[in-house]
Amino acid sequence: MHGSDLRLSRDELARRGNEAFDRQIRPALRAEDDVKFVAIDVESGQSEIDEDDHSAVDRLHRRVPGAQVWLVRAGYPTAHRLLKAA
């Protein structure tokens, strides 16, 4: 999703996404879901989970066109991390 497609501020998107993850999704996750990506539509609460972040987001967009997506990686504080070059 491009910045111009957002209907919510990034802060509001993050707040709603993290709230939905903690309240609805985290309790339903299984041990085998750890490290998978969870794409959440912050407006409807619908989500998709996959080992590949793009697959999770693509499936969610097919089910919920125009979804306001927040991406979380189960078991991690952030979805992605930046690595320093060696």
DSSP file (Angstrom, degrees, kcal/mol; ACC not computed):
  #  RESIDUE AA STRUCTURE BP1 BP2  ACC     N-H-->O    O-->H-N    N-H-->O    O-->H-N    TCO  KAPPA ALPHA  PHI   PSI    X-CA   Y-CA   Z-CA
    1    1 A M              0   0    0      0, 0.0     2,-0.2     0, 0.0     5,-0.0   0.000 360.0 360.0 360.0 134.9    0.0    0.0    0.0
    2    2 A H    >   -     0   0    0      1,-0.1     3,-2.1     0, 0.0     4,-0.5  -0.574 360.0-111.2 -88.6 153.7    1.3    3.4   -0.9
    3    3 A G  G >  S+     0   0    0      1,-0.3     3,-1.2    -2,-0.2    -1,-0.1   0.825 117.9  58.4 -52.1 -35.7    1.2    6.3    1.5
    4    4 A S  G 3  S+     0   0    0      1,-0.2    -1,-0.3     3,-0.0     0, 0.0   0.679  98.7  60.3 -71.9 -16.0   -1.3    8.1   -0.7
    5    5 A D  G <  S+     0   0    0     -3,-2.1     2,-0.3     2,-0.0    -1,-0.2   0.570  81.7 107.9 -84.1 -10.0   -3.7    5.1   -0.3
    6    6 A L    <   -     0   0    0     -3,-1.2     4,-0.1    -4,-0.5    62,-0.1  -0.503  43.2-177.7 -75.8 132.6   -3.9    5.5    3.4
    7    7 A R  S    S+     0   0    0     -2,-0.3     2,-0.3     2,-0.1    -1,-0.2   0.550  74.2  55.1 -97.1 -13.7   -7.1    6.8    4.9
    8    8 A L  S    S-     0   0    0      1,-0.1     2,-0.0     2,-0.0    -2,-0.0  -0.829  94.4-102.6-116.6 154.8   -5.6    6.7    8.4
    9    9 A S     >  -     0   0    0     -2,-0.3     4,-2.7     1,-0.1     5,-0.2  -0.364  36.6-111.9 -67.8 159.0   -2.5    8.3    9.8
   10   10 A R  H  > S+     0   0    0      1,-0.2     4,-2.5     2,-0.2     5,-0.2   0.886 119.5  52.7 -60.5 -38.3    0.4    5.9   10.2
   11   11 A D  H  > S+     0   0    0      2,-0.2     4,-2.5     1,-0.2    -1,-0.2   0.918 111.2  45.2 -63.9 -42.8    0.1    6.3   14.0
   12   12 A E  H  > S+     0   0    0      2,-0.2     4,-2.7     1,-0.2     5,-0.3   0.886 111.9  52.4 -68.3 -39.1   -3.6    5.4   13.9
   13   13 A L  H  X S+     0   0    0     -4,-2.7     4,-2.6     2,-0.2    -2,-0.2   0.930 112.3  45.9 -60.1 -46.1   -2.9    2.5   11.6
   14   14 A A  H  X S+     0   0    0     -4,-2.5     4,-2.7     2,-0.2     5,-0.3   0.914 112.7  50.1 -64.2 -44.0   -0.3    1.2   14.0
   15   15 A R  H  X S+     0   0    0     -4,-2.5     4,-2.1     1,-0.2    -2,-0.2   0.949 115.8  41.2 -60.4 -50.3   -2.5    1.7   17.0
   16   16 A R  H  X S+     0   0    0     -4,-2.7     4,-2.6     2,-0.2     5,-0.2   0.897 115.7  50.8 -65.6 -41.1   -5.4   -0.1   15.5
   17   17 A G  H  X S+     0   0    0     -4,-2.6     4,-2.3    -5,-0.3    -2,-0.2   0.926 112.8  44.4 -63.9 -45.9   -3.3   -2.9   14.0
   18   18 A N  H  X S+     0   0    0     -4,-2.7     4,-2.6     2,-0.2     5,-0.2   0.884 113.4  51.7 -67.0 -37.6   -1.5   -3.7   17.2
   19   19 A E  H  X S+     0   0    0     -4,-2.1     4,-2.5    -5,-0.3     5,-0.3   0.928 111.3  46.8 -63.6 -45.3   -4.7   -3.5   19.2
   20   20 A A  H  X>S+     0   0    0     -4,-2.6     4,-2.6     2,-0.2     5,-1.4   0.902 113.0  50.1 -63.6 -41.0   -6.4   -6.0   16.8
   21   21 A F  I  <>S+     0   0    0     -4,-2.3     5,-3.6    -5,-0.2     4,-0.4   0.950 114.8  42.4 -62.3 -48.9   -3.4   -8.3   16.9
   22   22 A D  I  <5S+     0   0    0     -4,-2.6    -2,-0.2     3,-0.2    -1,-0.2   0.881 123.7  36.4 -66.3 -38.7   -3.3   -8.4   20.7
   23   23 A R  I  <5S+     0   0    0     -4,-2.5    -2,-0.2    -5,-0.2    -3,-0.2   0.908 133.3  14.7 -83.5 -44.7   -7.0   -8.7   21.2
   24   24 A Q  I  <5S+     0   0    0     -4,-2.6     4,-0.3    -5,-0.3    -3,-0.2   0.835 128.9  32.8-102.8 -39.8   -8.2  -10.9   18.3
   25   25 A I  I >><S+     0   0    0     -5,-1.4     3,-1.3    -4,-0.4     4,-0.8   0.917 105.4  59.4 -95.5 -48.5   -5.3  -12.7   16.7
   26   26 A R  G >4<S+     0   0    0     -5,-3.6     3,-1.1     1,-0.3    -4,-0.1   0.887 104.1  53.7 -53.0 -44.5   -2.6  -13.4   19.2
   27   27 A P  G 34 S+     0   0    0      0, 0.0    -1,-0.3     0, 0.0    -2,-0.1   0.782 110.3  48.4 -63.0 -23.9   -4.9  -15.5   21.4
   28   28 A A  G <4 S+     0   0    0     -3,-1.3    -2,-0.2    -4,-0.3    -3,-0.1   0.541  87.3 110.3 -92.8  -7.6   -5.8  -17.7   18.4
   29   29 A L    <<  -     0   0    0     -3,-1.1     2,-0.2    -4,-0.8    -3,-0.0  -0.380  56.5-146.2 -71.2 146.3   -2.2  -18.3   17.2
   30   30 A R    >   -     0   0    0     -2,-0.1     3,-1.9     1,-0.1     4,-0.4  -0.639  30.5-101.9-104.1 166.2   -0.7  -21.8   17.5
   31   31 A A  G >  S+     0   0    0      1,-0.3     3,-1.5    -2,-0.2    -1,-0.1   0.866 122.0  58.2 -56.5 -38.0    3.0  -22.6   18.2
   32   32 A E  G 3  S+     0   0    0      1,-0.3    -1,-0.3     3,-0.1    -3,-0.0   0.597  95.4  65.8 -71.4  -9.1    3.5  -23.4   14.5
   33   33 A D  G X  S+     0   0    0     -3,-1.9     3,-2.4     2,-0.1    -1,-0.3   0.607  72.3 120.1 -85.1 -12.4    2.4  -19.8   13.6
   34   34 A D  T <  S+     0   0    0     -3,-1.5    41,-0.2    -4,-0.4     3,-0.1  -0.298  80.2  16.1 -56.3 136.6    5.4  -18.3   15.3
   35   35 A V  T 3  S+     0   0    0     39,-2.7    -1,-0.3     1,-0.3     2,-0.1   0.285  98.2 123.8  77.3  -2.9    7.5  -16.3   12.9
   36   36 A K    <   -     0   0    0     -3,-2.4    38,-2.5    37,-0.1     2,-0.4  -0.468  65.4-111.2 -79.4 159.0    4.7  -16.2   10.3
   37   37 A F  E     -AB  50  73A   0     13,-3.2    13,-2.2    36,-0.2     2,-0.5  -0.723  24.0-158.2 -91.7 139.7    3.4  -12.8    9.0
   38   38 A V  E     -AB  49  72A   0     34,-3.6    34,-2.6    -2,-0.4     2,-0.5  -0.973   1.5-161.7-120.0 116.8   -0.1  -11.6    9.9
   39   39 A A  E     -AB  48  71A   0      9,-2.8     9,-2.0    -2,-0.5     2,-0.4  -0.876  14.3-169.1 -97.9 126.2   -1.7   -9.1    7.6
   40   40 A I  E     -AB  47  70A   0     30,-2.6    30,-2.4    -2,-0.5     2,-0.8  -0.959  23.4-142.8-122.3 129.4   -4.6   -7.3    9.4
   41   41 A D  E  >  - B   0  69A   0      5,-2.9     4,-2.7    -2,-0.4     5,-0.2  -0.836  17.9-156.8 -84.2 112.0   -7.2   -5.0    7.9
   42   42 A V  T  4 S+     0   0    0     26,-2.6    -1,-0.1    -2,-0.8    27,-0.1   0.663  86.3  51.7 -69.8 -15.7   -7.6   -2.5   10.7
   43   43 A E  T  4 S+     0   0    0     25,-0.2    -1,-0.2     3,-0.1    26,-0.0   0.880 123.7  22.9 -87.1 -41.1  -11.1   -1.4    9.7
   44   44 A S  T  4 S-     0   0    0      2,-0.1    -2,-0.2    -3,-0.1     3,-0.1   0.670  94.1-129.4 -98.6 -20.0  -12.7   -4.9    9.4
   45   45 A G     <  +     0   0    0     -4,-2.7    -3,-0.1     1,-0.3     2,-0.1   0.410  59.8 141.4  82.6  -2.6  -10.5   -6.9   11.7
   46   46 A Q        -     0   0    0     -5,-0.2    -5,-2.9    -6,-0.1     2,-0.3  -0.396  28.2-177.4 -71.6 152.0  -10.1   -9.5    9.0
   47   47 A S  E     -A   40   0A   0     -7,-0.2     2,-0.3    -3,-0.1    -7,-0.2  -0.953  23.3-153.2-147.9 164.0   -6.6  -11.1    8.7
   48   48 A E  E     -A   39   0A   0     -9,-2.0    -9,-2.8    -2,-0.3     2,-0.4  -0.980  12.5-156.1-136.2 146.6   -4.5  -13.5    6.7
   49   49 A I  E     +A   38   0A   0     -2,-0.3     2,-0.3   -11,-0.2   -11,-0.2  -0.981  23.4 148.5-128.2 139.5   -1.4  -15.4    8.0
   50   50 A D  E     -A   37   0A   0    -13,-2.2   -13,-3.2    -2,-0.4     6,-0.1  -0.985  54.9-116.6-161.7 157.7    1.4  -16.8    5.9
   51   51 A E  S    S+     0   0    0     -2,-0.3     2,-0.5   -15,-0.2    -1,-0.1   0.738 106.3  62.6 -68.8 -22.8    5.2  -17.6    6.0
   52   52 A D  S  > S-     0   0    0      1,-0.1     4,-1.9   -15,-0.1     5,-0.2  -0.917  75.5-150.0-108.6 125.2    5.5  -15.0    3.2
   53   53 A D  H  > S+     0   0    0     -2,-0.5     4,-2.2     1,-0.2     5,-0.2   0.889  96.9  51.8 -61.9 -40.6    4.6  -11.4    3.9
   54   54 A H  H  > S+     0   0    0      1,-0.2     4,-2.9     2,-0.2    -1,-0.2   0.890 108.2  51.7 -65.1 -39.0    3.5  -10.6    0.3
   55   55 A S  H  > S+     0   0    0      2,-0.2     4,-2.4     1,-0.2     5,-0.2   0.913 109.8  49.0 -64.1 -42.4    1.3  -13.7    0.2
   56   56 A A  H  X S+     0   0    0     -4,-1.9     4,-1.9     2,-0.2    -2,-0.2   0.931 115.2  43.8 -62.5 -45.6   -0.5  -12.7    3.4
   57   57 A V  H  X S+     0   0    0     -4,-2.2     4,-2.6     2,-0.2    -2,-0.2   0.919 113.0  51.6 -67.2 -44.0   -1.1   -9.1    2.2
   58   58 A D  H  X S+     0   0    0     -4,-2.9     4,-1.9     1,-0.2    -2,-0.2   0.920 110.7  48.0 -60.0 -44.9   -2.1  -10.2   -1.3
   59   59 A R  H  X S+     0   0    0     -4,-2.4     4,-1.9     1,-0.2    -1,-0.2   0.903 111.7  50.3 -63.3 -40.3   -4.7  -12.7    0.0
   60   60 A L  H  X S+     0   0    0     -4,-1.9     4,-3.1    -5,-0.2    -2,-0.2   0.918 109.5  50.6 -64.4 -42.2   -6.1  -10.0    2.4
   61   61 A H  H  < S+     0   0    0     -4,-2.6    -1,-0.2     1,-0.2    -2,-0.2   0.846 108.6  52.5 -64.7 -33.4   -6.4   -7.5   -0.4
   62   62 A R  H  < S+     0   0    0     -4,-1.9    -1,-0.2    -5,-0.2    -2,-0.2   0.892 116.9  38.6 -68.1 -37.9   -8.3  -10.0   -2.6
   63   63 A R  H  < S+     0   0    0     -4,-1.9    -2,-0.2     1,-0.3    -1,-0.2   0.848 130.4  28.9 -78.6 -35.4  -10.8  -10.7    0.3
   64   64 A V  S >< S-     0   0    0     -4,-3.1     3,-1.8    -5,-0.2    -1,-0.3  -0.746  81.4-153.5-129.6  82.2  -11.0   -7.0    1.4
   65   65 A P  T 3  S+     0   0    0      0, 0.0    -3,-0.1     0, 0.0    -4,-0.1  -0.302  84.4  18.9 -56.7 135.5  -10.3   -4.6   -1.5
   66   66 A G  T 3  S+     0   0    0      1,-0.2    -5,-0.1    -5,-0.1     0, 0.0   0.645  89.0 173.6  78.8  14.7   -9.0   -1.4   -0.2
   67   67 A A    <   -     0   0    0     -3,-1.8     2,-1.0    -6,-0.1    -1,-0.2  -0.217  36.1-131.7 -56.4 142.4   -7.9   -2.9    3.1
   68   68 A Q        -     0   0    0    -62,-0.1   -26,-2.6   -61,-0.0     2,-0.3  -0.847  38.5-153.7 -94.6  97.4   -5.9   -0.7    5.5
   69   69 A V  E     -B   41   0A   0     -2,-1.0     2,-0.4   -28,-0.2   -28,-0.2  -0.583  25.0-176.1 -92.5 132.2   -3.2   -3.3    6.2
   70   70 A W  E     -B   40   0A   0    -30,-2.4   -30,-2.6    -2,-0.3     2,-0.5  -0.992  18.6-150.0-116.5 130.6   -1.0   -3.5    9.3
   71   71 A L  E     +B   39   0A   0     -2,-0.4     2,-0.3   -32,-0.2     8,-0.3  -0.886  17.8 176.4-109.2 128.3    1.6   -6.3    9.0
   72   72 A V  E     -B   38   0A   0    -34,-2.6   -34,-3.6    -2,-0.5     2,-0.6  -0.945  24.9-139.7-127.1 147.3    2.9   -8.1   12.1
   73   73 A R  E >   -B   37   0A   0     -2,-0.3     3,-2.2     3,-0.3   -36,-0.2  -0.943  32.0-121.0-108.0 115.2    5.3  -11.0   12.5
   74   74 A A  T 3  S+     0   0    0    -38,-2.5   -39,-2.7    -2,-0.6     4,-0.0  -0.265  95.8  16.3 -57.4 131.4    4.0  -13.4   15.1
   75   75 A G  T 3  S+     0   0    0      1,-0.2    -1,-0.3   -41,-0.2   -41,-0.1   0.441 112.1  89.9  86.4   0.0    6.5  -13.8   18.0
   76   76 A Y  S <  S-     0   0    0     -3,-2.2    -3,-0.3     1,-0.1    -1,-0.2  -0.938  75.0-132.7-128.5 150.9    8.5  -10.7   17.0
   77   77 A P  S    S+     0   0    0      0, 0.0     2,-0.3     0, 0.0    -1,-0.1   0.731  95.0  28.7 -73.5 -20.6    8.2   -7.0   18.1
   78   78 A T  S    S-     0   0    0      1,-0.1    -6,-0.1    -5,-0.1     3,-0.1  -0.948  73.0-129.7-136.8 158.2    8.4   -5.9   14.4
   79   79 A A  S    S+     0   0    0     -8,-0.3     2,-0.3    -2,-0.3    -1,-0.1   0.885  92.6  10.8 -73.6 -38.8    7.6   -7.4   11.0
   80   80 A H        -     0   0    0     -7,-0.0     2,-0.3    -4,-0.0    -1,-0.1  -0.908  65.1-153.5-135.7 161.2   11.0   -6.7    9.5
   81   81 A R        -     0   0    0     -2,-0.3     2,-0.4    -3,-0.1     0, 0.0  -0.980  18.9-123.6-135.3 152.4   14.4   -5.6   10.7
   82   82 A L        -     0   0    0     -2,-0.3     2,-0.4     0, 0.0    -2,-0.0  -0.787  25.0-151.4 -94.3 135.5   17.2   -3.7    8.9
   83   83 A L        -     0   0    0     -2,-0.4     2,-0.2     0, 0.0     3,-0.0  -0.857  15.0-120.3-107.9 141.6   20.5   -5.4    8.9
   84   84 A K        -     0   0    0     -2,-0.4     2,-0.1     1,-0.1     0, 0.0  -0.534  33.6-108.7 -74.1 143.5   23.9   -3.7    8.8
   85   85 A A              0   0    0     -2,-0.2    -1,-0.1     1,-0.1     0, 0.0  -0.478 360.0 360.0 -69.2 144.0   26.1   -4.5    5.8
   86   86 A A              0   0    0     -2,-0.1    -1,-0.1    -3,-0.0    -2,-0.0   0.496 360.0 360.0 -71.9 360.0   29.1   -6.6    6.8
